[in-house]
C-alpha cells in the first residue's frame, strides 16, 4: 500500500467516525441525527487530524442550535484520529 492510499484510508475512517458521532446528536427540528437530517455541510478532515464542518440551521432557530453546536464540537474533539 502506498503512503497516499494509507493516508486516504485513514482520512476515510476518520470521516466515517465523525459522521457516526455527529449522527448520534439529535437535530432539534427533525428529531433525526444531524448528519442524516442534512444539517452538516462541508465535513473535511486533514492529514494532521484537523476537522471542520458547518451546522446549517434556519436563522429563526439559531438559538436552539447553540447546544447542538457545542455537542458537535465535543464529539469531533473526542473522535480519535
N, C-alpha and C positions, 0 to 999 in steps of 0.2 A: 504494500500500500504506500503510495507516495505521501509526502508531507502535506500536500494540498488537499488530498482526499481525506486524510486523517483530520485535518482542521475542519473541513466541511462537515464531516461526520459528527465531530464534537459540537459544532455550532448547531447542527440539526437536532442533536439530542438536547442541547440547552434550550432551543426554541420550543421543542415538544414539551419539555418540563415546564417552561414558562406558560405555555398555553394551558396546560393542565392546572397549574396553580391559579392562573387568572380565571379560568372557567369555574373554579371552586368558589369564587366570590360571586354572590348573587347581585344581579342588576336590579336595583330597586323598582324600575318601571316594568320590566318584562317578567321578573321572577326567575329568569334563566341565568346561566353563567355569563360572566362578562364577555368572554370570547365568542361563545355561540350566539349571544344576543347582538353581536356586531358592534359592541361598544369600544373594542380595542382596535386601534389603527396604527400602522407603521411600526409593528413589532420588529425590532432589529437587535441582533447580538453580534458583538465583535470578538475577534480572536483573544483579546485581553479580558474577556468576561463582562464587558460593559454592555448593558441592555438599555433600550429606550422604547417607549411606546406612548401613545396618546389615548386617553379615555375620552370618547366623544359622547356628549350628553346634550340634550336640549338646554338652551340658555335659561329657560324658566325653571329648570330642575337642577341647576348647578349646585345649589346648596345641599341637595340630597346626595350628591356625589362626592362631597368632601371626605366623608368617612370611607367611601369606596376607594377613592384615590389613595388614602393612607393605607388601606388594606392591600391594595395592589402594589404599592411601593414596598411594603414589608414583605409581601410574597416574592417579589422579584429579588430583594436582597437576600432572602432565605434560600433561594434556588442555587444549588451548587453549580459551579461552572464559571 
